[in-house]
Amino acid sequence: MRKIYNIQIDKVKPTVQAVLEAQGIPHSKLSEERLINLAKQAIAIYREFAIPIGIVMEISKKDFANIFVGEGKNDGESPVKPIYESSDELALFAVTIDENICAEISRLFKSNDFALGSMLDSAASEGTEMAAQIIENIYRKHLSKIGLMNQKNGTLRLSPGYCGWHIGAQRKLFQHLKPEDIGITLNDSFLMQPLKSISGVIILGQKEIYEFDDTFSFCRDCATHSCKERIKAVFNG
Amino acid sequence: MNIVQELSEQLQQGNPKNVAELTQQAINAKINIKTILDKGLIAGMTVVGEKFKAHEIFLPDVLLAAKAMYAGMDLLKPHLIKEGIPAIGKVVIGTVQGDLHDIGKNLVAIMLKGAGFEVIDLGNDVSPQKFLDTAVKENAEVIGMSALLTTTMPVMKKVIDLARERNLHGRKKFIVGGAPLSSEYAKEIGADAYCFDGMSTVETVKRFMGIS
């Protein structure tokens, strides 16, 4: 299975609250009208310029092992390896919301509309995350259809550059998935263009395989520790 | 409240139209250009910066104030040049070679300009040579480098190593910033400081230049 999906923009439209929170505004201060209007304006521009699209492709554990190793620069210990080795199914994925939106963010900054440009950047980042979630949901539906999803397992997305998985793995991931077909390219620093793109692997596995302590050396530098919440969400809906 | 105080107030409110009007009024009233700049625009941005640091206002509020500041600066700039009034310091800034993320760098540049610095923004994907050549050519005191990728962080070291080769290390101050960076990394590569955000960059650059 290798499929490309055009995603409806309204399915990946971030909320005002999500945009304001991404701007560092605490929950208790989300009611200021001026900022709400700015966020609404940013979301309207996002809706006008974003063209969300994604690709997903099943991959065997053997092939993924080669991608995971990448250029041999992974951390000595990483939770990604035991997770994928114990998984039931794997799929590579990539999503983007197109270059247009990045150009519009730059244009806003150049015309001194810094606040709107910054809000649009947050809206675009949120939208890209939502697009990745849509692709994961599509893959989950596919797994359900073929009878592989059940009460005891769940899917999780992981990306090169996180959790000890070196970003250099992007090269092999791109060679295998070919996200150029949806307009994503990779530069020499393993940076995806358009910037608002996400790539990685969707892992299907039993709950137990995702259990690990976030005490790896790279966890110290992690600002969010969102892995725990994400894993919890997989099994608590 | 006089024009200059009103100017500062309107800037804090993030009202570019009023700031432009008041700046023009102040110029027409022959108020000293440096007074308009220091007591009006920069004073307003300083209050905004302090409120941001105290979590009384948030990033969009700061950026709205910055837009208002620029509206005033556009009118003041020809007069500042004509009267030969220099900026309080000069900073060369850019995202390092191989990296195209520039939102964080842009925000830092906005904050520095708001504090009265001249900022030469080289954009993104900037080579070590270009950082140093520009800093020398423009006689900038500080070089600010940004990176969002672990794979592009080493370019910062290349800039500093090249500065050593060119005998510029110690004569220019080097600041690094970006999500994967840390004070430890800054120290390890020989940078003078790691800055977490725009406000901390302004404070650090002021400290380097002995500005209170």
Interface residues (C-beta under 8 A of the other chain):
Chain A: Q23 G24 I25 K29 R34 L35 L38 I105 S106 F109 N112 D113 F114 A115 G117 S118 M119 D121 G161 I167 G168 N187 D188 S189 F190 L191 Q193 L195 D221 A223
Chain B: G14 F58 L59 P60 D61 L63 L64 A66 K67 Y70 A71 G98 D99 L100 H101 D102 I103 N106 L107 I110 L149 T150 T151 T152 A179 P180 S182
